[in-house]
């Protein structure tokens, strides 16, 4: 109890004279330091730097970096010279580790954030990111303003450029390559998804049968017509990325001439992570245009994760979930002409509702027209979506804006999509 009763007085110290601990194991990103700096400017330097009595820092390295960032000359410190050398070294670790065991009362946090927002307070000063705030303050399912499967036309000249990240309420959309772990990490921004639901390109290519619209390529700007080795490497790279940032992966893919062997090779390659198969049975399917070819009424949803058949967070009771999802195919509605590889909202919605809880994070690495994002919006989940084609990124943004009546925000500039679009329009 002796040490617990010691209350050292605050002392001022020059920022330039304080010495960081050379063996400090805690890291501080530029983003975190910026948050601390904003907090200090708003609230003052309320949490002093702890020193060893000889200008060496025991705790408060991030706060010192923030003070340097905003040009402070002096900071308050507490002298902890009563600690032994071993105690100081241990406290450097304990000061950071003990805080990690704390949790949040999400309901109370939501109330507090809501009240602060109503008072006009800048919620970013609480330390939460904008997408985290959106998730915490808007956890009710959304009733859309438009048909959930409605898809806007793709623009001739997109607003989005590769590398852009957009905030769509509680969701994040990035224009980038989902086979690049650097791009995927940028999209996730330090978060991990509960599940990935995605539908990769099928490597369907283009038959280009004159006069038959069903034989044109499936994508606006990119044709998925790779050889077997290229397609295998493509799927493998994406699957590795998805398994690294999500607990479980649900891979929707149908069999076509150019992918059958590759898909089964991929399942074998990731055999240690394979969990199960769910089947999407479409009510109708157009007859194949080639003689002697079987019509595919069913597509796979291949499930990967920890390799166990039991799923991590099932929302269904024992024996109540069947491995067949049945419904209309996207090719049966008017919006499928915009993107020839679409699927209806009910498909990802079924997986999301049955395999994640409220406010879970769902990543879709091939965004397409944004169907998984709409399913997340409907079910109060956070979507992290990657789409390589800037035109389809604009489609996703417009689709979400039409569905919710809200504005997408360009994260780097902080500007709404509509404002950027109005400036970019040719005169």
Rosetta blueprint (number, residue, H / E / L):
1 X L
2 X L
3 X H
4 X H
5 X H
6 X L
7 X L
8 X L
9 X L
10 X E
11 X E
12 X E
13 X E
14 X E
15 X H
16 X H
17 X H
18 X L
19 X E
20 X L
21 X L
22 X L
23 X L
24 X L
25 X L
26 X L
27 X L
28 X L
29 X L
30 X H
31 X H
32 X H
33 X H
34 X H
35 X H
36 X H
37 X H
38 X H
39 X H
40 X H
41 X H
42 X H
43 X H
44 X L
45 X L
46 X L
47 X L
48 X L
49 X E
50 X E
51 X E
52 X L
53 X L
54 X L
55 X L
56 X E
57 X E
58 X E
59 X E
60 X L
61 X H
62 X H
63 X H
64 X H
65 X H
66 X H
67 X H
68 X H
69 X H
70 X L
71 X L
72 X L
73 X L
74 X E
75 X E
76 X E
77 X E
78 X E
79 X E
80 X L
81 X L
82 X L
83 X L
84 X L
85 X H
86 X H
87 X H
88 X H
89 X H
90 X H
91 X H
92 X H
93 X H
94 X H
95 X H
96 X H
97 X H
98 X H
99 X H
100 X H
101 X H
102 X L
103 X L
104 X L
105 X L
106 X H
107 X H
108 X H
109 X H
110 X H
111 X H
112 X H
113 X H
114 X H
115 X H
116 X H
117 X H
118 X H
119 X L
120 X L
121 X L
122 X L
123 X H
124 X H
125 X H
126 X H
127 X L
128 X L
129 X L
130 X H
131 X H
132 X H
133 X H
134 X H
135 X H
136 X H
137 X H
138 X L
139 X L
140 X L
141 X L
142 X L
143 X L
144 X L
145 X L
146 X L
147 X L
148 X L
149 X L
150 X L
151 X L
152 X L
153 X L
154 X L
155 X L
156 X L
157 X L
158 X L
159 X L
160 X L
161 X L
162 X L
163 X L
164 X L
165 X E
166 X E
167 X E
168 X E
169 X L
170 X L
171 X E
172 X E
173 X E
174 X E
175 X E
176 X L
177 X L
178 X L
179 X L
180 X L
181 X H
182 X H
183 X H
184 X H
185 X H
186 X H
187 X H
188 X H
189 X L
190 X L
191 X L
192 X L
193 X E
194 X E
195 X E
196 X E
197 X E
198 X E
199 X L
200 X L
201 X L
202 X L
203 X L
204 X L
205 X L
206 X L
207 X L
208 X L
209 X L
210 X L
211 X L
212 X L
213 X H
214 X H
215 X H
216 X L
217 X L
218 X L
219 X L
220 X L
221 X L
222 X L
223 X L
224 X L
225 X L
226 X L
227 X L
228 X H
229 X H
230 X H
231 X H
232 X H
233 X H
234 X H
235 X H
236 X H
237 X H
238 X H
239 X H
240 X H
241 X H
242 X H
243 X H
244 X H
245 X H
246 X E
247 X E
248 X E
249 X E
250 X E
251 X E
252 X E
253 X E
254 X L
255 X L
256 X L
257 X L
258 X L
259 X L
260 X H
261 X H
262 X H
263 X H
264 X H
265 X H
266 X H
267 X H
268 X H
269 X H
270 X L
271 X H
272 X H
273 X H
274 X E
275 X E
276 X E
277 X E
278 X E
279 X E
280 X E
281 X E
282 X E
283 X L
284 X L
285 X L
286 X L
287 X L
288 X L
289 X L
290 X L
291 X L
292 X L
293 X L
294 X L
295 X L
296 X L
297 X L
298 X E
299 X E
300 X E
301 X E
302 X E
303 X E
304 X E
305 X L
306 X L
307 X L
308 X L
309 X L
310 X L
311 X L
312 X L
313 X L
314 X L
315 X L
316 X L
317 X L
318 X L
319 X L
320 X L
321 X L
322 X L
323 X L
324 X E
325 X E
326 X E
327 X E
328 X L
329 X L
330 X H
331 X H
332 X H
333 X L
334 X H
335 X H
336 X H
337 X H
338 X L
339 X L
340 X L
341 X L
342 X L
343 X L
344 X L
345 X H
346 X H
347 X H
348 X H
349 X H
350 X H
351 X H
352 X H
353 X H
354 X H
355 X H
356 X L
357 X L
358 X L
359 X L
360 X L
361 X E
362 X E
363 X E
364 X E
365 X L
366 X L
367 X L
368 X L
369 X L
370 X L
371 X H
372 X H
373 X H
374 X H
375 X H
376 X H
377 X H
378 X H
379 X H
380 X L
381 X L
382 X E
383 X E
384 X E
385 X E
386 X E
387 X E
388 X L
389 X L
390 X H
391 X H
392 X H
393 X H
394 X H
395 X H
396 X H
397 X H
398 X H
399 X H
400 X H
401 X H
402 X H
403 X H
404 X H
405 X L
406 X L
407 X L
408 X L
409 X E
410 X E
411 X L
412 X L
413 X L
414 X L
415 X L
416 X E
417 X H
418 X H
419 X H
420 X H
421 X H
422 X H
423 X H
424 X H
425 X L
426 X L
427 X L
